[in-house]
């Protein structure tokens, strides 16, 4: 029987939950696959502390009886487990479909180890089919969007970023920022694009997670596949 996407995500999440040991400070990712991880971790009833990458994840963890603290309180995180929208060569990632990319990246960069979990379809030969989320401050955001276009063109990417909406109004991140999504198609040089976007005043951060993942656990039709950079 073919495994559903949810079954693949759940399998990867349960494999990641098995990595957690009592006493750990654990980064809790955002999104549908990360939610499976939080649920699998709660079932184990370990003496751990979670650091959530979004208010939605924090609410889920607390509802399941998990102890949660802020990143400032934790300081350093033993292991973060999070999903991804695309997993490319070298475990380069596109993240941010859940609009939590800034908090996710802050937690990832504070972690000793990061594990990405996903269904097998998220593994791709080259990044870019999933639109790249770019978080910007609300003030002057249309001007920032035009400058993002210039940065994309400098990287030989012809894409016009679109403002992400929730219903009829712009989506706001937990930090009160906006998200623009750039349908890049193909990102041949993720590092160059990351640098170009970060140089744009008004850009808070982007969904390229490079040199951050230590391993990936992919749920598929058979056993969970482990990938290394």
Buried (B, 14 or more C-beta within 10 A) or exposed (E): EEBEBEBBBBBBBBBBBEBBEEEBBBBBBBBBBBBBBBBBBBEEEBEBBBBBBBEBBBEBBEEBEBEBBEBEEBEEBBBBBBBBBBBBEEBBBBBBBBBBBBBBBBBBEBBEBBBBBBBBEBBBEBBBBBBBBBBBBEEEBEEBBEBBBEBBEEBEBEBEBEBBEEEEEBEBBBEEBBBBBBBBEEBEEBEBBBEBBEEBEBBBBBBBBBEBBBBBBBBBEEEBBEBEE
